[in-house]
Every structure is written in structure tokens, then in C-alpha cells.
Amino acid sequence: PKKIEFFAGQRVVAASAGADHTLAVTADGVAWSCGSGQQDWDADNQDTDGCNCLGHGDYTTHQKPKKIETLAGRRIVAVSAGWAHGFAIT
């Protein structure tokens, strides 16, 4: 394990890892994501159009956590990341 310096000074209260992305929640109820912004395959390994897997409205890959702005104003209490999806609970 390695400390994630990005969150220095913040307390991470929840985290979940998916296939190519990670979700986190800080004590102030803010949701963060990082990893691959695009999954371009389906269960049968067929090409698809991709998905916005990080919740930022695009297909960009982010190596460092980025606040999920679409959830701004909501207090997030839990997150769950799956193969090519993520959930946030308010």
C-alpha cells in the first residue's frame, strides 16, 4: 500500500475500486474519481461506443482524483465501483 498524497489533509471515508477506475468520498461528502474514463468493450469483448465511467461528462482518463462536479451540492455517503459503472449514495 502507498499513501495517496493527493488526499493529504483530507479524510477519505469511503473508497471503491472498479475494473479501471476508483471512486472515493471525503469526510465533507464530496465524491472523487480517477482512472480510465472510457470502457470500450462489452461482456463479449465486442467494441462499443464507450461510456463516461468517471462521471465527468467526457471520456478523459484522470491519473489523479478529480471531484465529480455533477454531484456538487449533494452530500455523498457511500460509493461503489463495478466493472464499467459506479454508484454514489446520498
HELIX and SHEET records of a PDB file:
HELIX    1   1 GLU A    5  PHE A    7  5                                   3    
HELIX    2   2 GLU A   69  LEU A   71  5                                   3    
SHEET    1   A 4 VAL A  12  ALA A  17  0                                        
SHEET    2   A 4 HIS A  21  THR A  26 -1                                        
SHEET    3   A 4 ALA A  31  GLY A  35 -1                                        
SHEET    4   A 4 HIS A  62  LYS A  67 -1                                        
SHEET    1   B 2 ALA A  78  ALA A  81  0                                        
SHEET    2   B 2 GLY A  86  ILE A  89 -1                                        
END                                                                             
